[in-house]
Amino acid sequence: MSEQFSKQVEEIALRGLALMRVPGVAVAVVKDGETILAEGYGLANIEAAENMTAEHVMPIGSSSKAFTATGAAMLVSEGKLALDTPVRAYMPRFSLSDPVAAQSATTRDLLCHRTGLPRHDLLWITWPDVERDELMFERLPHLGASAPFRSIWQYNNHMFGVAGRLIAELTGKSWETFTRERLFAPLGMRKSSFWQDAPDGEQKYATLYKEKDGAAAPCATECVPAVGPAGAIRSTVNDMARWLKFNLARGKFDNTELLSEAAFAELWTPNIPYKLFPFEVEQVRRIGYALGWFVDSYRGELRVDHGGNVSGSTTLVSMLPEKNIGVVVLTNADSNVLTYALVSAIQDILLGKPNETDWLNFYQDKYDEMKRKSDEDIAKLLGEKLPDKPATHALDEYAGIYANPGYGKIRVFADAGLNVDMHGNIFPLEHRHYDIFSVKIHDVPIPVSFKTAVDGSIEAISIQLELSLPEPIVYKRAAPAASEAAAPEKTTSEAAASEEP
């Protein structure tokens, strides 16, 4: 591509980094089967003043979902799976709390977010070492639905975990092994891996950052293999350019068909209307969610894309298939909209419409509005703190083991105040009034209330872990004995959360 194009992208990227306070970004652009740009801008590591490059590894978050959907489509190609056959026909242990969904949910339903189950992300976020089978077969059946089966689109990472487990059921290989063998290897994605893989000393890893007190602070990202098929892949933009070429060629790579044309077509076929953001974009007409992909019209052109966000990294993979254009943007900053702004700006240049829209300011303004609204909603959720209303019990009387069939066991203990141990993650409980407390998870304060039994003892704790449900998650007291509720000798750091991914 021309030097002018490279300079245009560099200028927009550098402006975006400054405006959105993102340390670094890597970009790859594919056009007509060729990589026309692969560059890094800004810093991969602030402290070491290390420049970002196209070879730096970063998490791609929920952009991993398309890999899982493609894996399922490969099994469709081979006659091992039918998208519209109930999951139970292949995996009888699968179940959900809604009996209709449990009996009827198909692989298509899992991959287009229409089972009726809301996110329930704080289950896996606060339980990083939960085993995949335990989560899929023992915990999911107890998670409450918030909508009737197939009635609306509700983003759900757990269902992609189920899809990954289904791939293992049908192939005898873990989702990770299958993805390595069937996608990474034939596409030559040699620098791609999964979040549980040990770092490779020969690769360059970007440091991930989260904003803290107005500045970028290094952070760790999630590592929850149980839901890996929803967001566990790490990659470089050079590797992801190969992924773009495979998709733009409709399942072919280097003239080799890896996926039948009919099976590939299912991946981009919309199944249900969706709404991702609380605002509209004039140039975009939402069409629907397909299988691991969003499908829209952008300036009259078909657009297929999917973003991703895990702690410390935000990504976007986007294609204009009819123009044979693909763009991937990886950043090392938490929850930013530089990805959407930069992708739209690059696509505008390639469509011959540069500078028609100031995407950087548009998306940053929308992000600021969303943040203000979110802060207001959190304040309303907690309500006003009532002064001079002490707890009704001594702190050690709240201590104990509490259990929920979906979310597992937690431990409340008194140690310099009241704390809750959620599967090894320790969170302080802040008293508000009476038996009402709050717990801060991923920097968001969540209401917590204790329930008193008729004999005056504490019998349950309720935590608002899934806001789309009308009632909080209730843990019933299982063991009040002081010995079982003692403070642990060591605590682990607070778990981090993902917006999308």
C-alpha positions as CSV (number, residue, x, y, z in Angstrom):
1,M,0.0,0.0,0.0
2,S,1.1,3.6,-0.5
3,E,3.2,5.5,1.9
4,Q,0.4,8.0,2.2
5,F,-1.9,5.3,3.6
6,S,0.7,4.3,6.2
7,K,1.1,7.9,7.2
8,Q,-2.7,8.4,7.5
9,V,-3.1,5.3,9.8
10,E,-0.1,6.4,11.9
11,E,-1.5,9.9,12.4
12,I,-4.9,8.6,13.4
13,A,-3.4,6.0,15.7
14,L,-1.1,8.4,17.5
15,R,-3.9,10.9,17.9
16,G,-6.1,8.2,19.3
17,L,-3.5,6.9,21.8
18,A,-3.2,10.4,23.2
19,L,-6.9,11.2,23.3
20,M,-8.0,7.9,24.8
21,R,-5.0,7.5,27.1
22,V,-4.0,4.1,25.6
23,P,-0.3,3.1,25.9
24,G,0.0,1.2,22.6
25,V,-1.8,-0.3,19.6
26,A,-1.0,-2.8,16.9
27,V,-2.8,-2.8,13.6
28,A,-2.9,-5.1,10.6
29,V,-4.8,-4.4,7.4
30,V,-5.6,-7.0,4.7
31,K,-6.8,-6.1,1.2
32,D,-7.4,-8.5,-1.7
33,G,-5.6,-11.3,0.1
34,E,-2.5,-9.3,0.9
35,T,-1.3,-7.7,4.2
36,I,-0.9,-4.1,3.2
37,L,-0.1,-2.8,6.7
38,A,1.2,-4.4,9.9
39,E,2.5,-1.9,12.4
40,G,2.7,-1.0,16.1
41,Y,2.2,2.5,17.5
42,G,2.9,3.8,21.0
43,L,4.3,1.7,23.8
44,A,4.2,-2.0,24.6
45,N,5.7,-1.3,28.0
46,I,5.6,2.2,29.5
47,E,8.1,1.5,32.2
48,A,10.8,0.1,29.8
49,A,9.9,2.6,27.0
50,E,9.5,-0.4,24.7
51,N,7.8,0.4,21.4
52,M,4.8,-1.5,20.3
53,T,5.2,-3.7,17.2
54,A,3.2,-6.0,15.0
55,E,4.9,-9.0,16.7
56,H,3.8,-8.2,20.3
57,V,1.4,-10.7,21.8
58,M,-1.8,-9.5,23.4
59,P,-5.1,-11.2,24.4
60,I,-7.8,-11.0,21.8
61,G,-10.6,-11.6,24.3
62,S,-14.0,-12.3,22.8
63,S,-12.6,-12.2,19.3
64,S,-11.8,-15.8,20.3
65,K,-15.5,-16.7,19.9
66,A,-15.3,-16.8,16.1
67,F,-12.5,-19.5,16.4
68,T,-14.9,-21.6,18.5
69,A,-17.8,-21.1,16.1
70,T,-15.4,-22.0,13.2
71,G,-14.4,-25.1,15.0
72,A,-18.0,-26.1,15.4
73,A,-18.6,-25.4,11.7
74,M,-15.7,-27.7,10.8
75,L,-17.5,-30.5,12.6
76,V,-20.6,-29.6,10.6
77,S,-18.6,-29.9,7.4
78,E,-17.5,-33.4,8.5
79,G,-21.0,-34.5,9.4
80,K,-20.2,-34.9,13.1
81,L,-22.5,-32.1,14.2
82,A,-25.8,-30.5,13.1
83,L,-26.3,-26.9,14.2
84,D,-30.0,-27.3,14.8
85,T,-29.9,-30.6,16.7
86,P,-30.3,-30.2,20.5
87,V,-27.0,-30.2,22.3
88,R,-28.3,-33.0,24.6
89,A,-28.3,-35.4,21.6
90,Y,-24.5,-35.2,21.6
91,M,-23.8,-34.3,25.3
92,P,-26.6,-35.7,27.5
93,R,-25.2,-34.1,30.7
94,F,-25.9,-30.6,29.3
95,S,-28.6,-28.8,31.2
96,L,-29.9,-25.3,32.1
97,S,-32.3,-24.0,34.7
98,D,-35.0,-23.4,32.1
99,P,-36.3,-26.9,31.2
100,V,-37.4,-25.8,27.7
101,A,-33.9,-24.4,27.0
102,A,-32.2,-27.4,28.5
103,Q,-34.2,-29.8,26.3
104,S,-34.1,-27.8,23.1
105,A,-31.0,-25.6,23.0
106,T,-28.9,-26.3,19.9
107,T,-25.3,-25.4,19.0
108,R,-26.7,-22.5,17.0
109,D,-28.4,-21.2,20.1
110,L,-25.2,-21.5,22.1
111,L,-23.2,-19.6,19.4
112,C,-25.7,-16.7,18.9
113,H,-26.5,-15.9,22.5
114,R,-30.2,-16.8,22.6
115,T,-30.6,-19.3,25.4
116,G,-32.3,-16.9,27.8
117,L,-29.3,-17.0,30.2
118,P,-27.7,-13.6,31.1
119,R,-24.0,-13.1,31.5
120,H,-23.4,-14.5,35.1
121,D,-19.8,-13.4,34.4
122,L,-19.0,-12.8,38.1
123,L,-19.2,-16.6,38.6
124,W,-16.1,-17.4,36.6
125,I,-14.4,-14.1,37.3
126,T,-14.4,-14.8,41.0
127,W,-13.7,-18.6,40.5
128,P,-10.8,-18.7,38.2
129,D,-9.8,-22.3,38.9
130,V,-13.2,-23.8,38.5
131,E,-12.9,-26.9,36.3
132,R,-14.6,-26.8,32.9
133,D,-16.7,-29.9,33.5
134,E,-17.8,-28.7,36.9
135,L,-18.8,-25.3,35.5
136,M,-20.6,-26.7,32.5
137,F,-22.4,-29.7,34.1
138,E,-22.7,-28.9,37.8
139,R,-23.0,-25.1,38.0
140,L,-24.8,-24.0,34.9
141,P,-28.0,-25.9,35.6
142,H,-28.5,-23.7,38.7
143,L,-27.9,-20.3,37.0
144,G,-31.1,-18.3,36.7
145,A,-32.4,-17.2,33.3
146,S,-33.6,-13.7,32.7
147,A,-35.6,-14.2,29.5
148,P,-37.6,-16.9,27.8
149,F,-35.6,-19.3,25.5
150,R,-34.9,-17.8,22.0
151,S,-36.8,-14.6,22.9
152,I,-33.9,-12.0,22.9
153,W,-30.2,-11.7,22.4
154,Q,-28.2,-11.9,25.7
155,Y,-24.4,-12.0,25.5
156,N,-23.2,-15.1,27.4
157,N,-19.6,-16.4,27.7
158,H,-20.7,-19.6,29.4
159,M,-22.5,-20.9,26.3
160,F,-19.3,-20.6,24.3
161,G,-17.7,-22.6,27.0
162,V,-20.3,-25.2,26.4
163,A,-19.7,-25.1,22.7
164,G,-16.0,-25.7,23.3
165,R,-16.8,-28.6,25.6
166,L,-19.1,-30.0,22.9
167,I,-16.2,-29.9,20.4
168,A,-14.2,-32.0,22.9
169,E,-17.1,-34.4,23.3
170,L,-17.2,-35.0,19.6
171,T,-13.5,-35.1,18.8
172,G,-11.9,-36.5,22.0
173,K,-9.6,-33.5,22.0
174,S,-9.8,-30.4,24.2
175,W,-10.9,-27.2,22.6
176,E,-7.4,-25.8,22.9
177,T,-5.8,-28.8,21.2
178,F,-8.5,-28.8,18.4
179,T,-8.0,-25.1,17.8
180,R,-4.2,-25.5,17.6
181,E,-4.4,-28.4,15.2
182,R,-7.3,-27.3,13.0
183,L,-6.8,-23.5,12.9
184,F,-3.5,-22.2,14.3
185,A,-1.4,-24.8,12.5
186,P,-2.8,-24.7,8.9
187,L,-3.1,-20.9,9.1
188,G,0.5,-20.6,10.2
189,M,-0.5,-18.7,13.4
190,R,2.7,-19.8,15.2
191,K,2.7,-17.0,17.8
192,S,-0.9,-17.6,18.9
193,S,-1.6,-19.4,22.2
194,F,-4.1,-19.5,25.1
195,W,-4.1,-17.6,28.4
196,Q,-3.2,-20.6,30.5
197,D,-0.1,-21.4,28.4
198,A,3.3,-20.6,29.9
199,P,5.0,-17.6,28.3
200,D,7.3,-18.4,25.4
201,G,10.7,-16.8,26.0
202,E,11.2,-16.2,22.3
203,Q,8.1,-14.0,22.0
204,K,7.4,-10.4,22.9
205,Y,4.5,-9.8,25.2
206,A,2.9,-6.4,25.6
207,T,2.4,-5.2,29.1
208,L,-1.3,-4.8,29.9
209,Y,-2.6,-1.7,31.6
210,K,-5.7,-0.5,33.5
211,E,-6.4,3.0,34.5
212,K,-5.9,3.7,38.2
213,D,-6.1,7.1,39.8
214,G,-5.9,8.7,36.4
215,A,-2.8,6.9,35.2
216,A,-2.1,3.6,33.4
217,A,-1.1,0.9,35.8
218,P,0.2,-2.6,34.8
219,C,-2.3,-5.4,35.4
220,A,-2.8,-9.1,35.0
221,T,-5.5,-10.4,32.7
222,E,-8.0,-13.2,33.3
223,C,-7.0,-16.8,33.2
224,V,-10.1,-19.0,33.5
225,P,-9.7,-22.0,31.3
226,A,-13.2,-23.2,32.1
227,V,-14.6,-20.4,29.8
228,G,-11.6,-20.3,27.5
229,P,-13.6,-21.0,24.3
230,A,-15.2,-17.6,24.9
231,G,-12.1,-15.5,25.1
232,A,-8.7,-17.2,25.9
233,I,-6.7,-16.7,22.7
234,R,-3.5,-14.5,22.7
235,S,-2.1,-13.4,19.4
236,T,-0.2,-10.8,17.3
237,V,-1.6,-8.7,14.5
238,N,0.6,-10.6,12.0
239,D,-1.0,-13.9,13.1
240,M,-4.5,-12.3,13.1
241,A,-3.9,-11.1,9.5
242,R,-3.7,-14.7,8.5
243,W,-7.1,-15.3,10.3
244,L,-8.5,-12.4,8.3
245,K,-7.3,-13.9,5.0
246,F,-8.9,-17.3,5.9
247,N,-12.2,-15.6,6.6
248,L,-12.2,-13.3,3.6
249,A,-11.5,-16.3,1.4
250,R,-14.6,-18.0,3.0
251,G,-12.8,-20.9,4.7
252,K,-9.8,-21.3,2.4
253,F,-6.2,-20.5,3.0
254,D,-3.3,-20.8,0.5
255,N,-5.9,-22.3,-1.9
256,T,-6.6,-25.1,0.5
257,E,-10.2,-25.5,1.7
258,L,-10.3,-25.9,5.5
259,L,-14.1,-25.5,5.7
260,S,-16.8,-26.2,3.2
261,E,-18.5,-23.2,1.6
262,A,-21.9,-24.2,3.0
263,A,-20.6,-24.6,6.6
264,F,-18.7,-21.3,6.3
265,A,-21.8,-19.5,5.2
266,E,-23.5,-20.4,8.5
267,L,-20.9,-18.4,10.4
268,W,-22.0,-15.1,8.8
269,T,-25.8,-15.8,8.6
270,P,-27.6,-13.6,11.1
271,N,-29.8,-15.4,13.6
272,I,-31.1,-12.8,16.0
273,P,-31.3,-9.0,16.3
274,Y,-28.8,-7.6,18.8
275,K,-27.9,-4.3,20.5
276,L,-24.4,-4.0,21.9
277,F,-24.1,-0.3,22.8
278,P,-26.6,2.0,24.3
279,F,-26.2,4.4,21.4
280,E,-26.6,4.3,17.6
281,V,-24.1,5.0,14.9
282,E,-25.5,6.8,11.9
283,Q,-23.3,5.0,9.4
284,V,-24.1,1.6,10.8
285,R,-27.3,-0.5,10.4
286,R,-27.4,-3.4,12.7
287,I,-28.5,-6.6,11.0
288,G,-28.0,-9.4,13.5
289,Y,-25.7,-11.7,15.5
290,A,-24.5,-14.7,13.5
291,L,-22.2,-17.4,15.0
292,G,-19.4,-15.7,16.9
293,W,-19.7,-12.6,14.6
294,F,-21.8,-9.4,14.5
295,V,-23.2,-8.6,11.1
296,D,-24.0,-5.1,10.0
297,S,-24.2,-2.7,7.1
298,Y,-21.5,0.0,7.3
299,R,-21.9,2.9,4.8
300,G,-24.0,0.5,2.7
301,E,-21.3,-2.3,2.8
302,L,-21.6,-5.6,4.6
303,R,-19.5,-5.6,7.7
304,V,-18.7,-8.6,9.8
305,D,-16.8,-8.1,13.1
306,H,-16.3,-9.0,16.7
307,G,-14.5,-7.1,19.5
308,G,-13.0,-8.4,22.7
309,N,-12.1,-7.0,26.1
310,V,-10.3,-8.6,29.0
311,S,-8.5,-6.8,31.8
312,G,-5.7,-4.8,30.2
313,S,-6.6,-5.4,26.6
314,T,-9.2,-4.4,24.1
315,T,-9.4,-5.7,20.5
316,L,-11.5,-5.6,17.3
317,V,-11.5,-7.8,14.2
318,S,-13.5,-6.4,11.4
319,M,-14.1,-7.2,7.7
320,L,-15.8,-5.6,4.7
321,P,-16.1,-8.9,2.8
322,E,-17.5,-7.5,-0.5
323,K,-14.6,-5.1,-0.7
324,N,-12.1,-7.9,0.5
325,I,-10.9,-5.7,3.3
326,G,-10.0,-6.8,6.8
327,V,-8.7,-4.9,9.8
328,V,-7.5,-6.1,13.2
329,V,-6.6,-3.8,16.1
330,L,-5.1,-4.9,19.4
331,T,-4.5,-2.5,22.3
332,N,-2.9,-3.0,25.7
333,A,-5.4,-1.0,27.6
334,D,-8.6,-2.0,29.4
335,S,-12.0,-1.0,28.2
336,N,-11.2,1.5,25.4
337,V,-13.0,2.5,22.2
338,L,-9.9,3.2,20.2
339,T,-10.5,-0.1,18.4
340,Y,-13.8,0.9,17.0
341,A,-12.6,4.4,16.1
342,L,-9.5,3.2,14.4
343,V,-11.2,0.4,12.4
344,S,-13.9,2.8,11.1
345,A,-11.3,5.4,10.2
346,I,-9.2,2.9,8.3
347,Q,-12.2,1.4,6.5
348,D,-13.2,5.0,5.5
349,I,-9.8,5.6,3.9
350,L,-10.1,2.3,1.9
351,L,-13.6,3.2,0.9
352,G,-12.4,6.5,-0.5
353,K,-14.2,8.5,2.3
354,P,-11.4,9.8,4.5
355,N,-12.2,12.4,7.1
356,E,-15.9,12.3,6.6
357,T,-16.4,11.4,10.3
358,D,-14.1,12.2,13.3
359,W,-14.4,8.7,14.7
360,L,-11.9,9.4,17.5
361,N,-13.9,12.1,19.1
362,F,-17.2,10.4,18.3
363,Y,-16.4,7.2,20.1
364,Q,-14.6,8.9,23.0
365,D,-17.6,11.2,23.6
366,K,-19.9,8.2,23.6
367,Y,-17.6,6.3,26.0
368,D,-17.6,9.2,28.4
369,E,-21.4,9.3,28.3
370,M,-21.6,5.6,29.0
371,K,-19.2,6.0,31.9
372,R,-21.2,8.8,33.5
373,K,-24.4,6.8,33.1
374,S,-22.7,3.7,34.6
375,D,-21.5,5.7,37.6
376,E,-25.1,7.0,38.1
377,D,-26.6,3.5,37.9
378,I,-24.1,2.2,40.4
379,A,-25.0,5.0,42.8
380,K,-28.7,4.2,42.4
381,L,-28.0,0.5,43.0
382,L,-26.4,1.1,46.3
383,G,-28.8,3.7,47.5
384,E,-28.0,6.2,50.2
385,K,-26.0,5.1,53.2
386,L,-27.9,5.6,56.4
387,P,-25.8,7.3,59.1
388,D,-25.6,6.0,62.7
389,K,-27.2,2.6,61.9
390,P,-24.7,0.0,63.2
391,A,-24.7,-3.7,62.3
392,T,-27.2,-5.8,64.2
393,H,-24.6,-8.5,65.1
394,A,-21.0,-8.6,66.1
395,L,-18.8,-9.1,63.1
396,D,-17.8,-12.7,64.1
397,E,-21.5,-13.7,64.1
398,Y,-21.6,-13.0,60.3
399,A,-18.6,-15.3,59.8
400,G,-19.2,-18.7,58.2
401,I,-19.4,-20.8,55.1
402,Y,-22.2,-20.0,52.7
403,A,-23.2,-22.0,49.6
404,N,-25.1,-21.5,46.4
405,P,-25.7,-24.4,44.0
406,G,-24.6,-22.3,41.0
407,Y,-22.0,-20.0,42.4
408,G,-20.4,-22.5,44.9
409,K,-19.2,-21.9,48.4
410,I,-17.8,-18.6,49.8
411,R,-16.4,-17.8,53.2
412,V,-17.1,-14.8,55.3
413,F,-14.6,-14.0,58.0
414,A,-13.7,-11.2,60.4
415,D,-10.2,-9.8,60.1
416,A,-9.7,-6.0,60.4
417,G,-13.4,-5.8,59.4
418,L,-15.6,-8.2,57.6
419,N,-14.3,-9.9,54.4
420,V,-15.5,-12.5,51.9
421,D,-13.3,-15.2,50.4
422,M,-14.7,-16.1,46.9
423,H,-12.7,-19.1,45.8
424,G,-9.4,-17.7,46.9
425,N,-10.2,-14.1,46.0
426,I,-10.5,-11.9,49.1
427,F,-12.8,-8.9,49.0
428,P,-13.4,-6.5,52.0
429,L,-17.0,-5.9,52.9
430,E,-17.8,-2.3,53.6
431,H,-20.6,-1.7,56.1
432,R,-23.4,0.7,55.1
433,H,-26.2,0.3,57.6
434,Y,-27.8,-2.5,59.6
435,D,-27.1,-5.8,57.9
436,I,-26.3,-4.1,54.6
437,F,-22.8,-4.1,53.2
438,S,-21.1,-3.6,49.8
439,V,-18.3,-5.5,48.1
440,K,-16.1,-4.0,45.4
441,I,-15.4,-6.4,42.5
442,H,-13.5,-5.1,39.5
443,D,-13.8,-1.6,41.0
444,V,-17.6,-1.8,41.0
445,P,-19.4,-1.7,44.4
446,I,-22.1,-4.4,44.7
447,P,-24.8,-4.5,47.4
448,V,-24.5,-7.3,50.0
449,S,-27.2,-8.1,52.6
450,F,-27.3,-10.7,55.4
451,K,-30.5,-12.4,56.4
452,T,-31.4,-13.1,60.0
453,A,-33.3,-16.3,61.0
454,V,-36.1,-16.4,63.5
455,D,-33.7,-17.4,66.2
456,G,-31.6,-14.3,65.6
457,S,-28.7,-16.0,63.9
458,I,-27.4,-15.1,60.4
459,E,-28.8,-17.7,57.9
460,A,-27.9,-16.3,54.5
461,I,-26.0,-13.7,52.5
462,S,-27.3,-12.1,49.3
463,I,-25.0,-10.6,46.7
464,Q,-26.2,-8.7,43.5
465,L,-23.8,-10.6,41.2
466,E,-26.1,-10.6,38.2
467,L,-27.9,-7.3,37.6
468,S,-30.3,-8.6,35.0
469,L,-32.0,-10.9,37.5
470,P,-34.8,-9.5,39.7
471,E,-33.3,-11.0,42.8
472,P,-29.7,-11.2,44.1
473,I,-27.7,-14.5,44.3
474,V,-28.5,-16.1,47.7
475,Y,-25.9,-18.1,49.5
476,K,-27.3,-20.1,52.4
477,R,-25.2,-20.6,55.5
478,A,-23.6,-24.0,55.5
479,A,-21.1,-23.9,58.4
480,P,-21.0,-21.1,61.0
481,A,-18.2,-22.7,63.0
482,A,-15.5,-20.2,63.8
483,S,-12.8,-22.6,62.9
484,E,-14.2,-23.0,59.4
485,A,-14.6,-19.2,58.9
486,A,-11.3,-18.1,60.2
487,A,-9.2,-15.7,58.1
488,P,-7.0,-17.5,55.6
489,E,-3.2,-17.2,56.2
490,K,-2.7,-15.8,52.7
491,T,-5.0,-13.9,50.4
492,T,-4.9,-13.6,46.7
493,S,-5.4,-10.5,44.6
494,E,-8.8,-9.3,43.6
495,A,-10.1,-11.0,40.4
496,A,-10.5,-8.8,37.4
497,A,-13.5,-8.7,35.0
498,S,-14.3,-8.5,31.2
499,E,-16.8,-6.4,29.6
500,E,-17.2,-8.4,26.5
501,P,-15.2,-11.3,26.5
